[in-house]
Amino acid sequence: MAIEVDTKDCTALSDAELAEMADLCADGPFRYEAGLLSKQAAAWVLVTLVRDSGRLKGFGFCTLERIGGTPSVLIGLASVKRTAKRDTVLRAMMTDQLRRAVLAFPDEDVLIGTRFATFHGYEAFKTLTDIVPRPDYAATGEERAWGRRLAKRFGVDGSGYDERCFTVTGDELPPLVLDYESLRPEKLDPRFETFFGTVDPAKGDCLIAFGWALAEQLEKLV
């Protein structure tokens, strides 16, 4: 049975679906519970659910909005089950969210922003351009400003965000990140891992990252 993807309004999430999401997270490192997931459903606009043979294998809360006039897709709490198909599940989730972006913002480049707990999360950005932070690159003042905007949008207290490193100091609670463990971490640029030297997910730390989906790439999704 093929991978099935459904992106819908968070208001349409049922209690049964929230329970499924909590069950998925119970096998992951952060074990997000149904109560927290319900709060996330109230905080975000859309949720993408990815199923394989009818069973939930991944999900991600997101919203499509303009930040200072710039088309943006913000991905909140997301989790992919550690299975042999998890790369396919992640790709399906990201593709569906990008497809919705081109429908909402035709003929425009779109900023994609989220939070990672480990460098494995960068696999979600494989198709993006001008990723920040990235190896051997010093972020510009405007890119650091984007980091601050995203931190604010994610509800991060200003004192808890380091704009030089794009890192967030946690509050001893599980970080609300795109939780993913790569099947082939050796294929990721190992230099991405250096950005997480001071990040301790056990304390709630994370990193804010973003990149650009170009209009000509997005057009291929519709």
PyMOL commands that place a pseudoatom at each C-alpha (Angstrom):
pseudoatom trace, name=CA, resn=MET, resi=1, chain=A, elem=C, hetatm=0, pos=[0.000, 0.000, 0.000]
pseudoatom trace, name=CA, resn=ALA, resi=2, chain=A, elem=C, hetatm=0, pos=[1.328, 3.419, -0.970]
pseudoatom trace, name=CA, resn=ILE, resi=3, chain=A, elem=C, hetatm=0, pos=[2.264, 6.208, 1.390]
pseudoatom trace, name=CA, resn=GLU, resi=4, chain=A, elem=C, hetatm=0, pos=[-0.777, 8.411, 2.045]
pseudoatom trace, name=CA, resn=VAL, resi=5, chain=A, elem=C, hetatm=0, pos=[-0.466, 12.089, 2.939]
pseudoatom trace, name=CA, resn=ASP, resi=6, chain=A, elem=C, hetatm=0, pos=[-3.213, 14.315, 4.268]
pseudoatom trace, name=CA, resn=THR, resi=7, chain=A, elem=C, hetatm=0, pos=[-2.776, 17.969, 5.225]
pseudoatom trace, name=CA, resn=LYS, resi=8, chain=A, elem=C, hetatm=0, pos=[-5.796, 19.516, 6.913]
pseudoatom trace, name=CA, resn=ASP, resi=9, chain=A, elem=C, hetatm=0, pos=[-6.897, 22.185, 9.356]
pseudoatom trace, name=CA, resn=CYS, resi=10, chain=A, elem=C, hetatm=0, pos=[-5.836, 21.483, 12.920]
pseudoatom trace, name=CA, resn=THR, resi=11, chain=A, elem=C, hetatm=0, pos=[-9.430, 22.083, 13.986]
pseudoatom trace, name=CA, resn=ALA, resi=12, chain=A, elem=C, hetatm=0, pos=[-10.349, 18.889, 12.101]
pseudoatom trace, name=CA, resn=LEU, resi=13, chain=A, elem=C, hetatm=0, pos=[-8.027, 16.704, 14.197]
pseudoatom trace, name=CA, resn=SER, resi=14, chain=A, elem=C, hetatm=0, pos=[-9.939, 14.097, 16.150]
pseudoatom trace, name=CA, resn=ASP, resi=15, chain=A, elem=C, hetatm=0, pos=[-9.119, 12.806, 19.617]
pseudoatom trace, name=CA, resn=ALA, resi=16, chain=A, elem=C, hetatm=0, pos=[-8.299, 9.460, 18.016]
pseudoatom trace, name=CA, resn=GLU, resi=17, chain=A, elem=C, hetatm=0, pos=[-5.767, 11.105, 15.705]
pseudoatom trace, name=CA, resn=LEU, resi=18, chain=A, elem=C, hetatm=0, pos=[-4.154, 12.967, 18.608]
pseudoatom trace, name=CA, resn=ALA, resi=19, chain=A, elem=C, hetatm=0, pos=[-3.886, 9.650, 20.433]
pseudoatom trace, name=CA, resn=GLU, resi=20, chain=A, elem=C, hetatm=0, pos=[-2.232, 8.118, 17.346]
pseudoatom trace, name=CA, resn=MET, resi=21, chain=A, elem=C, hetatm=0, pos=[0.263, 10.973, 17.276]
pseudoatom trace, name=CA, resn=ALA, resi=22, chain=A, elem=C, hetatm=0, pos=[1.037, 10.500, 20.965]
pseudoatom trace, name=CA, resn=ASP, resi=23, chain=A, elem=C, hetatm=0, pos=[1.544, 6.758, 20.427]
pseudoatom trace, name=CA, resn=LEU, resi=24, chain=A, elem=C, hetatm=0, pos=[4.005, 7.513, 17.611]
pseudoatom trace, name=CA, resn=CYS, resi=25, chain=A, elem=C, hetatm=0, pos=[5.928, 9.930, 19.838]
pseudoatom trace, name=CA, resn=ALA, resi=26, chain=A, elem=C, hetatm=0, pos=[6.080, 7.399, 22.683]
pseudoatom trace, name=CA, resn=ASP, resi=27, chain=A, elem=C, hetatm=0, pos=[8.731, 5.528, 20.694]
pseudoatom trace, name=CA, resn=GLY, resi=28, chain=A, elem=C, hetatm=0, pos=[10.781, 8.671, 20.054]
pseudoatom trace, name=CA, resn=PRO, resi=29, chain=A, elem=C, hetatm=0, pos=[13.224, 10.620, 22.209]
pseudoatom trace, name=CA, resn=PHE, resi=30, chain=A, elem=C, hetatm=0, pos=[10.795, 13.308, 23.391]
pseudoatom trace, name=CA, resn=ARG, resi=31, chain=A, elem=C, hetatm=0, pos=[7.571, 11.385, 24.032]
pseudoatom trace, name=CA, resn=TYR, resi=32, chain=A, elem=C, hetatm=0, pos=[5.186, 14.238, 23.336]
pseudoatom trace, name=CA, resn=GLU, resi=33, chain=A, elem=C, hetatm=0, pos=[1.887, 13.444, 25.043]
pseudoatom trace, name=CA, resn=ALA, resi=34, chain=A, elem=C, hetatm=0, pos=[-1.676, 13.975, 23.830]
pseudoatom trace, name=CA, resn=GLY, resi=35, chain=A, elem=C, hetatm=0, pos=[-2.219, 17.029, 26.052]
pseudoatom trace, name=CA, resn=LEU, resi=36, chain=A, elem=C, hetatm=0, pos=[0.783, 18.828, 24.555]
pseudoatom trace, name=CA, resn=LEU, resi=37, chain=A, elem=C, hetatm=0, pos=[-0.205, 17.788, 21.047]
pseudoatom trace, name=CA, resn=SER, resi=38, chain=A, elem=C, hetatm=0, pos=[-3.686, 19.189, 21.639]
pseudoatom trace, name=CA, resn=LYS, resi=39, chain=A, elem=C, hetatm=0, pos=[-2.143, 22.523, 22.627]
pseudoatom trace, name=CA, resn=GLN, resi=40, chain=A, elem=C, hetatm=0, pos=[-0.045, 22.474, 19.463]
pseudoatom trace, name=CA, resn=ALA, resi=41, chain=A, elem=C, hetatm=0, pos=[-3.167, 21.842, 17.423]
pseudoatom trace, name=CA, resn=ALA, resi=42, chain=A, elem=C, hetatm=0, pos=[-4.628, 25.014, 18.924]
pseudoatom trace, name=CA, resn=ALA, resi=43, chain=A, elem=C, hetatm=0, pos=[-1.450, 26.978, 18.202]
pseudoatom trace, name=CA, resn=TRP, resi=44, chain=A, elem=C, hetatm=0, pos=[-0.981, 25.996, 14.546]
pseudoatom trace, name=CA, resn=VAL, resi=45, chain=A, elem=C, hetatm=0, pos=[-3.198, 26.172, 11.469]
pseudoatom trace, name=CA, resn=LEU, resi=46, chain=A, elem=C, hetatm=0, pos=[-2.426, 22.997, 9.542]
pseudoatom trace, name=CA, resn=VAL, resi=47, chain=A, elem=C, hetatm=0, pos=[-1.243, 19.480, 10.292]
pseudoatom trace, name=CA, resn=THR, resi=48, chain=A, elem=C, hetatm=0, pos=[0.208, 16.959, 7.849]
pseudoatom trace, name=CA, resn=LEU, resi=49, chain=A, elem=C, hetatm=0, pos=[-0.395, 13.273, 8.594]
pseudoatom trace, name=CA, resn=VAL, resi=50, chain=A, elem=C, hetatm=0, pos=[1.603, 10.599, 6.739]
pseudoatom trace, name=CA, resn=ARG, resi=51, chain=A, elem=C, hetatm=0, pos=[0.395, 6.997, 6.800]
pseudoatom trace, name=CA, resn=ASP, resi=52, chain=A, elem=C, hetatm=0, pos=[1.786, 3.751, 5.487]
pseudoatom trace, name=CA, resn=SER, resi=53, chain=A, elem=C, hetatm=0, pos=[-0.704, 0.899, 5.106]
pseudoatom trace, name=CA, resn=GLY, resi=54, chain=A, elem=C, hetatm=0, pos=[-3.147, 2.955, 7.144]
pseudoatom trace, name=CA, resn=ARG, resi=55, chain=A, elem=C, hetatm=0, pos=[-0.814, 3.429, 10.109]
pseudoatom trace, name=CA, resn=LEU, resi=56, chain=A, elem=C, hetatm=0, pos=[0.494, 6.822, 11.138]
pseudoatom trace, name=CA, resn=LYS, resi=57, chain=A, elem=C, hetatm=0, pos=[4.233, 7.089, 10.488]
pseudoatom trace, name=CA, resn=GLY, resi=58, chain=A, elem=C, hetatm=0, pos=[4.791, 10.834, 10.702]
pseudoatom trace, name=CA, resn=PHE, resi=59, chain=A, elem=C, hetatm=0, pos=[3.131, 14.176, 11.278]
pseudoatom trace, name=CA, resn=GLY, resi=60, chain=A, elem=C, hetatm=0, pos=[3.972, 17.856, 11.356]
pseudoatom trace, name=CA, resn=PHE, resi=61, chain=A, elem=C, hetatm=0, pos=[2.170, 21.007, 12.437]
pseudoatom trace, name=CA, resn=CYS, resi=62, chain=A, elem=C, hetatm=0, pos=[2.678, 23.972, 10.138]
pseudoatom trace, name=CA, resn=THR, resi=63, chain=A, elem=C, hetatm=0, pos=[1.327, 27.273, 8.952]
pseudoatom trace, name=CA, resn=LEU, resi=64, chain=A, elem=C, hetatm=0, pos=[1.534, 29.249, 5.721]
pseudoatom trace, name=CA, resn=GLU, resi=65, chain=A, elem=C, hetatm=0, pos=[1.816, 32.960, 6.310]
pseudoatom trace, name=CA, resn=ARG, resi=66, chain=A, elem=C, hetatm=0, pos=[3.576, 36.122, 5.267]
pseudoatom trace, name=CA, resn=ILE, resi=67, chain=A, elem=C, hetatm=0, pos=[6.218, 37.455, 7.633]
pseudoatom trace, name=CA, resn=GLY, resi=68, chain=A, elem=C, hetatm=0, pos=[6.930, 41.074, 6.801]
pseudoatom trace, name=CA, resn=GLY, resi=69, chain=A, elem=C, hetatm=0, pos=[5.427, 40.389, 3.390]
pseudoatom trace, name=CA, resn=THR, resi=70, chain=A, elem=C, hetatm=0, pos=[7.626, 37.337, 2.731]
pseudoatom trace, name=CA, resn=PRO, resi=71, chain=A, elem=C, hetatm=0, pos=[5.819, 34.068, 1.935]
pseudoatom trace, name=CA, resn=SER, resi=72, chain=A, elem=C, hetatm=0, pos=[6.731, 31.536, 4.602]
pseudoatom trace, name=CA, resn=VAL, resi=73, chain=A, elem=C, hetatm=0, pos=[6.038, 27.980, 5.682]
pseudoatom trace, name=CA, resn=LEU, resi=74, chain=A, elem=C, hetatm=0, pos=[6.721, 27.512, 9.384]
pseudoatom trace, name=CA, resn=ILE, resi=75, chain=A, elem=C, hetatm=0, pos=[6.968, 23.957, 10.669]
pseudoatom trace, name=CA, resn=GLY, resi=76, chain=A, elem=C, hetatm=0, pos=[6.319, 23.461, 14.344]
pseudoatom trace, name=CA, resn=LEU, resi=77, chain=A, elem=C, hetatm=0, pos=[6.359, 20.243, 16.304]
pseudoatom trace, name=CA, resn=ALA, resi=78, chain=A, elem=C, hetatm=0, pos=[6.807, 17.304, 13.936]
pseudoatom trace, name=CA, resn=SER, resi=79, chain=A, elem=C, hetatm=0, pos=[7.857, 13.697, 14.380]
pseudoatom trace, name=CA, resn=VAL, resi=80, chain=A, elem=C, hetatm=0, pos=[8.722, 10.784, 12.097]
pseudoatom trace, name=CA, resn=LYS, resi=81, chain=A, elem=C, hetatm=0, pos=[8.626, 7.221, 13.399]
pseudoatom trace, name=CA, resn=ARG, resi=82, chain=A, elem=C, hetatm=0, pos=[11.943, 5.355, 13.290]
pseudoatom trace, name=CA, resn=THR, resi=83, chain=A, elem=C, hetatm=0, pos=[11.133, 2.853, 10.543]
pseudoatom trace, name=CA, resn=ALA, resi=84, chain=A, elem=C, hetatm=0, pos=[12.957, 1.649, 7.452]
pseudoatom trace, name=CA, resn=LYS, resi=85, chain=A, elem=C, hetatm=0, pos=[10.802, 4.024, 5.387]
pseudoatom trace, name=CA, resn=ARG, resi=86, chain=A, elem=C, hetatm=0, pos=[11.287, 7.134, 7.491]
pseudoatom trace, name=CA, resn=ASP, resi=87, chain=A, elem=C, hetatm=0, pos=[13.171, 8.986, 4.743]
pseudoatom trace, name=CA, resn=THR, resi=88, chain=A, elem=C, hetatm=0, pos=[10.186, 8.425, 2.446]
pseudoatom trace, name=CA, resn=VAL, resi=89, chain=A, elem=C, hetatm=0, pos=[7.796, 9.617, 5.161]
pseudoatom trace, name=CA, resn=LEU, resi=90, chain=A, elem=C, hetatm=0, pos=[9.807, 12.800, 5.752]
pseudoatom trace, name=CA, resn=ARG, resi=91, chain=A, elem=C, hetatm=0, pos=[9.998, 13.503, 2.040]
pseudoatom trace, name=CA, resn=ALA, resi=92, chain=A, elem=C, hetatm=0, pos=[6.241, 12.974, 1.637]
pseudoatom trace, name=CA, resn=MET, resi=93, chain=A, elem=C, hetatm=0, pos=[5.490, 15.370, 4.503]
pseudoatom trace, name=CA, resn=MET, resi=94, chain=A, elem=C, hetatm=0, pos=[7.792, 18.088, 3.210]
pseudoatom trace, name=CA, resn=THR, resi=95, chain=A, elem=C, hetatm=0, pos=[6.585, 17.710, -0.384]
pseudoatom trace, name=CA, resn=ASP, resi=96, chain=A, elem=C, hetatm=0, pos=[2.942, 18.115, 0.610]
pseudoatom trace, name=CA, resn=GLN, resi=97, chain=A, elem=C, hetatm=0, pos=[3.682, 21.210, 2.679]
pseudoatom trace, name=CA, resn=LEU, resi=98, chain=A, elem=C, hetatm=0, pos=[5.702, 22.721, -0.187]
pseudoatom trace, name=CA, resn=ARG, resi=99, chain=A, elem=C, hetatm=0, pos=[2.914, 21.895, -2.633]
pseudoatom trace, name=CA, resn=ARG, resi=100, chain=A, elem=C, hetatm=0, pos=[0.518, 23.855, -0.472]
pseudoatom trace, name=CA, resn=ALA, resi=101, chain=A, elem=C, hetatm=0, pos=[3.021, 26.698, -0.401]
pseudoatom trace, name=CA, resn=VAL, resi=102, chain=A, elem=C, hetatm=0, pos=[3.037, 27.060, -4.179]
pseudoatom trace, name=CA, resn=LEU, resi=103, chain=A, elem=C, hetatm=0, pos=[-0.769, 27.036, -4.215]
pseudoatom trace, name=CA, resn=ALA, resi=104, chain=A, elem=C, hetatm=0, pos=[-0.829, 29.780, -1.583]
pseudoatom trace, name=CA, resn=PHE, resi=105, chain=A, elem=C, hetatm=0, pos=[2.087, 31.787, -2.992]
pseudoatom trace, name=CA, resn=PRO, resi=106, chain=A, elem=C, hetatm=0, pos=[2.291, 31.157, -6.757]
pseudoatom trace, name=CA, resn=ASP, resi=107, chain=A, elem=C, hetatm=0, pos=[5.364, 32.481, -8.586]
pseudoatom trace, name=CA, resn=GLU, resi=108, chain=A, elem=C, hetatm=0, pos=[7.143, 33.425, -5.354]
pseudoatom trace, name=CA, resn=ASP, resi=109, chain=A, elem=C, hetatm=0, pos=[10.151, 32.108, -3.481]
pseudoatom trace, name=CA, resn=VAL, resi=110, chain=A, elem=C, hetatm=0, pos=[9.078, 30.793, -0.077]
pseudoatom trace, name=CA, resn=LEU, resi=111, chain=A, elem=C, hetatm=0, pos=[11.021, 30.750, 3.193]
pseudoatom trace, name=CA, resn=ILE, resi=112, chain=A, elem=C, hetatm=0, pos=[10.845, 27.456, 5.117]
pseudoatom trace, name=CA, resn=GLY, resi=113, chain=A, elem=C, hetatm=0, pos=[11.679, 27.666, 8.825]
pseudoatom trace, name=CA, resn=THR, resi=114, chain=A, elem=C, hetatm=0, pos=[11.707, 25.168, 11.679]
pseudoatom trace, name=CA, resn=ARG, resi=115, chain=A, elem=C, hetatm=0, pos=[13.657, 23.954, 14.724]
pseudoatom trace, name=CA, resn=PHE, resi=116, chain=A, elem=C, hetatm=0, pos=[16.002, 20.978, 14.955]
pseudoatom trace, name=CA, resn=ALA, resi=117, chain=A, elem=C, hetatm=0, pos=[17.349, 19.082, 17.961]
pseudoatom trace, name=CA, resn=THR, resi=118, chain=A, elem=C, hetatm=0, pos=[20.101, 17.337, 15.985]
pseudoatom trace, name=CA, resn=PHE, resi=119, chain=A, elem=C, hetatm=0, pos=[21.814, 17.718, 12.634]
pseudoatom trace, name=CA, resn=HIS, resi=120, chain=A, elem=C, hetatm=0, pos=[19.712, 14.824, 11.285]
pseudoatom trace, name=CA, resn=GLY, resi=121, chain=A, elem=C, hetatm=0, pos=[16.869, 17.305, 10.814]
pseudoatom trace, name=CA, resn=TYR, resi=122, chain=A, elem=C, hetatm=0, pos=[18.730, 18.984, 7.983]
pseudoatom trace, name=CA, resn=GLU, resi=123, chain=A, elem=C, hetatm=0, pos=[17.632, 16.107, 5.775]
pseudoatom trace, name=CA, resn=ALA, resi=124, chain=A, elem=C, hetatm=0, pos=[14.260, 17.879, 5.601]
pseudoatom trace, name=CA, resn=PHE, resi=125, chain=A, elem=C, hetatm=0, pos=[16.014, 20.764, 3.823]
pseudoatom trace, name=CA, resn=LYS, resi=126, chain=A, elem=C, hetatm=0, pos=[17.625, 18.705, 1.039]
pseudoatom trace, name=CA, resn=THR, resi=127, chain=A, elem=C, hetatm=0, pos=[15.712, 20.516, -1.717]
pseudoatom trace, name=CA, resn=LEU, resi=128, chain=A, elem=C, hetatm=0, pos=[16.101, 24.027, -0.287]
pseudoatom trace, name=CA, resn=THR, resi=129, chain=A, elem=C, hetatm=0, pos=[18.475, 26.813, -1.292]
pseudoatom trace, name=CA, resn=ASP, resi=130, chain=A, elem=C, hetatm=0, pos=[20.544, 29.227, 0.830]
pseudoatom trace, name=CA, resn=ILE, resi=131, chain=A, elem=C, hetatm=0, pos=[20.080, 27.272, 4.059]
pseudoatom trace, name=CA, resn=VAL, resi=132, chain=A, elem=C, hetatm=0, pos=[21.004, 29.120, 7.260]
pseudoatom trace, name=CA, resn=PRO, resi=133, chain=A, elem=C, hetatm=0, pos=[23.002, 28.199, 9.231]
pseudoatom trace, name=CA, resn=ARG, resi=134, chain=A, elem=C, hetatm=0, pos=[25.208, 26.145, 6.910]
pseudoatom trace, name=CA, resn=PRO, resi=135, chain=A, elem=C, hetatm=0, pos=[28.888, 25.141, 6.884]
pseudoatom trace, name=CA, resn=ASP, resi=136, chain=A, elem=C, hetatm=0, pos=[31.568, 27.601, 5.780]
pseudoatom trace, name=CA, resn=TYR, resi=137, chain=A, elem=C, hetatm=0, pos=[29.121, 30.467, 5.643]
pseudoatom trace, name=CA, resn=ALA, resi=138, chain=A, elem=C, hetatm=0, pos=[28.770, 33.579, 7.770]
pseudoatom trace, name=CA, resn=ALA, resi=139, chain=A, elem=C, hetatm=0, pos=[25.148, 34.674, 8.038]
pseudoatom trace, name=CA, resn=THR, resi=140, chain=A, elem=C, hetatm=0, pos=[24.404, 38.197, 6.883]
pseudoatom trace, name=CA, resn=GLY, resi=141, chain=A, elem=C, hetatm=0, pos=[22.733, 40.785, 9.064]
pseudoatom trace, name=CA, resn=GLU, resi=142, chain=A, elem=C, hetatm=0, pos=[19.440, 40.198, 7.260]
pseudoatom trace, name=CA, resn=GLU, resi=143, chain=A, elem=C, hetatm=0, pos=[19.704, 36.452, 7.816]
pseudoatom trace, name=CA, resn=ARG, resi=144, chain=A, elem=C, hetatm=0, pos=[20.375, 36.978, 11.514]
pseudoatom trace, name=CA, resn=ALA, resi=145, chain=A, elem=C, hetatm=0, pos=[17.304, 39.220, 11.530]
pseudoatom trace, name=CA, resn=TRP, resi=146, chain=A, elem=C, hetatm=0, pos=[15.338, 36.334, 10.021]
pseudoatom trace, name=CA, resn=GLY, resi=147, chain=A, elem=C, hetatm=0, pos=[16.566, 34.141, 12.847]
pseudoatom trace, name=CA, resn=ARG, resi=148, chain=A, elem=C, hetatm=0, pos=[15.213, 36.658, 15.358]
pseudoatom trace, name=CA, resn=ARG, resi=149, chain=A, elem=C, hetatm=0, pos=[11.886, 36.862, 13.537]
pseudoatom trace, name=CA, resn=LEU, resi=150, chain=A, elem=C, hetatm=0, pos=[11.511, 33.108, 13.539]
pseudoatom trace, name=CA, resn=ALA, resi=151, chain=A, elem=C, hetatm=0, pos=[12.512, 32.855, 17.195]
pseudoatom trace, name=CA, resn=LYS, resi=152, chain=A, elem=C, hetatm=0, pos=[9.813, 35.384, 18.044]
pseudoatom trace, name=CA, resn=ARG, resi=153, chain=A, elem=C, hetatm=0, pos=[7.272, 33.543, 15.896]
pseudoatom trace, name=CA, resn=PHE, resi=154, chain=A, elem=C, hetatm=0, pos=[8.135, 30.290, 17.669]
pseudoatom trace, name=CA, resn=GLY, resi=155, chain=A, elem=C, hetatm=0, pos=[7.534, 31.969, 21.022]
pseudoatom trace, name=CA, resn=VAL, resi=156, chain=A, elem=C, hetatm=0, pos=[11.172, 31.964, 22.112]
pseudoatom trace, name=CA, resn=ASP, resi=157, chain=A, elem=C, hetatm=0, pos=[12.060, 34.475, 24.810]
pseudoatom trace, name=CA, resn=GLY, resi=158, chain=A, elem=C, hetatm=0, pos=[14.630, 36.954, 23.501]
pseudoatom trace, name=CA, resn=SER, resi=159, chain=A, elem=C, hetatm=0, pos=[17.089, 36.177, 26.264]
pseudoatom trace, name=CA, resn=GLY, resi=160, chain=A, elem=C, hetatm=0, pos=[16.968, 32.485, 25.360]
pseudoatom trace, name=CA, resn=TYR, resi=161, chain=A, elem=C, hetatm=0, pos=[18.010, 32.952, 21.735]
pseudoatom trace, name=CA, resn=ASP, resi=162, chain=A, elem=C, hetatm=0, pos=[21.581, 33.342, 20.479]
pseudoatom trace, name=CA, resn=GLU, resi=163, chain=A, elem=C, hetatm=0, pos=[21.374, 35.119, 17.126]
pseudoatom trace, name=CA, resn=ARG, resi=164, chain=A, elem=C, hetatm=0, pos=[25.024, 34.400, 16.331]
pseudoatom trace, name=CA, resn=CYS, resi=165, chain=A, elem=C, hetatm=0, pos=[24.584, 30.627, 16.610]
pseudoatom trace, name=CA, resn=PHE, resi=166, chain=A, elem=C, hetatm=0, pos=[20.816, 30.408, 15.897]
pseudoatom trace, name=CA, resn=THR, resi=167, chain=A, elem=C, hetatm=0, pos=[20.462, 28.327, 19.050]
pseudoatom trace, name=CA, resn=VAL, resi=168, chain=A, elem=C, hetatm=0, pos=[17.697, 28.315, 21.657]
pseudoatom trace, name=CA, resn=THR, resi=169, chain=A, elem=C, hetatm=0, pos=[18.365, 27.614, 25.328]
pseudoatom trace, name=CA, resn=GLY, resi=170, chain=A, elem=C, hetatm=0, pos=[15.724, 25.231, 26.638]
pseudoatom trace, name=CA, resn=ASP, resi=171, chain=A, elem=C, hetatm=0, pos=[13.562, 25.318, 29.736]
pseudoatom trace, name=CA, resn=GLU, resi=172, chain=A, elem=C, hetatm=0, pos=[14.111, 21.693, 30.777]
pseudoatom trace, name=CA, resn=LEU, resi=173, chain=A, elem=C, hetatm=0, pos=[11.054, 20.617, 28.768]
pseudoatom trace, name=CA, resn=PRO, resi=174, chain=A, elem=C, hetatm=0, pos=[11.115, 18.598, 25.533]
pseudoatom trace, name=CA, resn=PRO, resi=175, chain=A, elem=C, hetatm=0, pos=[11.965, 20.918, 22.617]
pseudoatom trace, name=CA, resn=LEU, resi=176, chain=A, elem=C, hetatm=0, pos=[9.191, 21.478, 20.084]
pseudoatom trace, name=CA, resn=VAL, resi=177, chain=A, elem=C, hetatm=0, pos=[11.208, 20.467, 17.044]
pseudoatom trace, name=CA, resn=LEU, resi=178, chain=A, elem=C, hetatm=0, pos=[11.053, 18.560, 13.796]
pseudoatom trace, name=CA, resn=ASP, resi=179, chain=A, elem=C, hetatm=0, pos=[12.108, 15.256, 15.341]
pseudoatom trace, name=CA, resn=TYR, resi=180, chain=A, elem=C, hetatm=0, pos=[13.841, 12.996, 12.837]
pseudoatom trace, name=CA, resn=GLU, resi=181, chain=A, elem=C, hetatm=0, pos=[16.656, 10.462, 12.806]
pseudoatom trace, name=CA, resn=SER, resi=182, chain=A, elem=C, hetatm=0, pos=[18.291, 9.908, 9.426]
pseudoatom trace, name=CA, resn=LEU, resi=183, chain=A, elem=C, hetatm=0, pos=[18.640, 6.432, 7.964]
pseudoatom trace, name=CA, resn=ARG, resi=184, chain=A, elem=C, hetatm=0, pos=[21.926, 7.485, 6.366]
pseudoatom trace, name=CA, resn=PRO, resi=185, chain=A, elem=C, hetatm=0, pos=[23.488, 10.224, 8.515]
pseudoatom trace, name=CA, resn=GLU, resi=186, chain=A, elem=C, hetatm=0, pos=[26.820, 9.601, 6.780]
pseudoatom trace, name=CA, resn=LYS, resi=187, chain=A, elem=C, hetatm=0, pos=[25.327, 11.182, 3.651]
pseudoatom trace, name=CA, resn=LEU, resi=188, chain=A, elem=C, hetatm=0, pos=[24.684, 14.449, 5.486]
pseudoatom trace, name=CA, resn=ASP, resi=189, chain=A, elem=C, hetatm=0, pos=[27.473, 17.000, 5.575]
pseudoatom trace, name=CA, resn=PRO, resi=190, chain=A, elem=C, hetatm=0, pos=[29.134, 16.217, 8.930]
pseudoatom trace, name=CA, resn=ARG, resi=191, chain=A, elem=C, hetatm=0, pos=[29.916, 19.901, 9.373]
pseudoatom trace, name=CA, resn=PHE, resi=192, chain=A, elem=C, hetatm=0, pos=[26.241, 20.522, 10.140]
pseudoatom trace, name=CA, resn=GLU, resi=193, chain=A, elem=C, hetatm=0, pos=[26.814, 18.654, 13.382]
pseudoatom trace, name=CA, resn=THR, resi=194, chain=A, elem=C, hetatm=0, pos=[29.136, 21.407, 14.631]
pseudoatom trace, name=CA, resn=PHE, resi=195, chain=A, elem=C, hetatm=0, pos=[26.150, 23.748, 14.980]
pseudoatom trace, name=CA, resn=PHE, resi=196, chain=A, elem=C, hetatm=0, pos=[24.827, 21.494, 17.755]
pseudoatom trace, name=CA, resn=GLY, resi=197, chain=A, elem=C, hetatm=0, pos=[27.937, 21.490, 19.931]
pseudoatom trace, name=CA, resn=THR, resi=198, chain=A, elem=C, hetatm=0, pos=[26.208, 23.464, 22.693]
pseudoatom trace, name=CA, resn=VAL, resi=199, chain=A, elem=C, hetatm=0, pos=[22.706, 22.101, 22.006]
pseudoatom trace, name=CA, resn=ASP, resi=200, chain=A, elem=C, hetatm=0, pos=[21.449, 19.674, 24.658]
pseudoatom trace, name=CA, resn=PRO, resi=201, chain=A, elem=C, hetatm=0, pos=[18.012, 18.370, 23.620]
pseudoatom trace, name=CA, resn=ALA, resi=202, chain=A, elem=C, hetatm=0, pos=[17.592, 16.773, 27.057]
pseudoatom trace, name=CA, resn=LYS, resi=203, chain=A, elem=C, hetatm=0, pos=[17.435, 20.307, 28.473]
pseudoatom trace, name=CA, resn=GLY, resi=204, chain=A, elem=C, hetatm=0, pos=[15.091, 21.521, 25.727]
pseudoatom trace, name=CA, resn=ASP, resi=205, chain=A, elem=C, hetatm=0, pos=[17.768, 23.194, 23.605]
pseudoatom trace, name=CA, resn=CYS, resi=206, chain=A, elem=C, hetatm=0, pos=[17.356, 23.391, 19.833]
pseudoatom trace, name=CA, resn=LEU, resi=207, chain=A, elem=C, hetatm=0, pos=[18.514, 25.227, 16.726]
pseudoatom trace, name=CA, resn=ILE, resi=208, chain=A, elem=C, hetatm=0, pos=[16.447, 27.461, 14.453]
pseudoatom trace, name=CA, resn=ALA, resi=209, chain=A, elem=C, hetatm=0, pos=[17.147, 26.903, 10.755]
pseudoatom trace, name=CA, resn=PHE, resi=210, chain=A, elem=C, hetatm=0, pos=[15.618, 28.090, 7.512]
pseudoatom trace, name=CA, resn=GLY, resi=211, chain=A, elem=C, hetatm=0, pos=[16.067, 27.930, 3.763]
pseudoatom trace, name=CA, resn=TRP, resi=212, chain=A, elem=C, hetatm=0, pos=[14.363, 28.949, 0.561]
pseudoatom trace, name=CA, resn=ALA, resi=213, chain=A, elem=C, hetatm=0, pos=[12.126, 26.980, -1.776]
pseudoatom trace, name=CA, resn=LEU, resi=214, chain=A, elem=C, hetatm=0, pos=[12.500, 28.667, -5.155]
pseudoatom trace, name=CA, resn=ALA, resi=215, chain=A, elem=C, hetatm=0, pos=[9.471, 29.418, -7.306]
pseudoatom trace, name=CA, resn=GLU, resi=216, chain=A, elem=C, hetatm=0, pos=[10.765, 27.396, -10.256]
pseudoatom trace, name=CA, resn=GLN, resi=217, chain=A, elem=C, hetatm=0, pos=[11.189, 24.340, -8.037]
pseudoatom trace, name=CA, resn=LEU, resi=218, chain=A, elem=C, hetatm=0, pos=[7.790, 24.740, -6.420]
pseudoatom trace, name=CA, resn=GLU, resi=219, chain=A, elem=C, hetatm=0, pos=[6.050, 24.934, -9.786]
pseudoatom trace, name=CA, resn=LYS, resi=220, chain=A, elem=C, hetatm=0, pos=[7.020, 21.302, -10.425]
pseudoatom trace, name=CA, resn=LEU, resi=221, chain=A, elem=C, hetatm=0, pos=[4.868, 20.175, -7.486]
pseudoatom trace, name=CA, resn=VAL, resi=222, chain=A, elem=C, hetatm=0, pos=[1.535, 21.223, -9.036]
for i in range(1, 222): cmd.bond("trace and resi %d" % i, "trace and resi %d" % (i + 1))
show_as sticks, trace
zoom trace
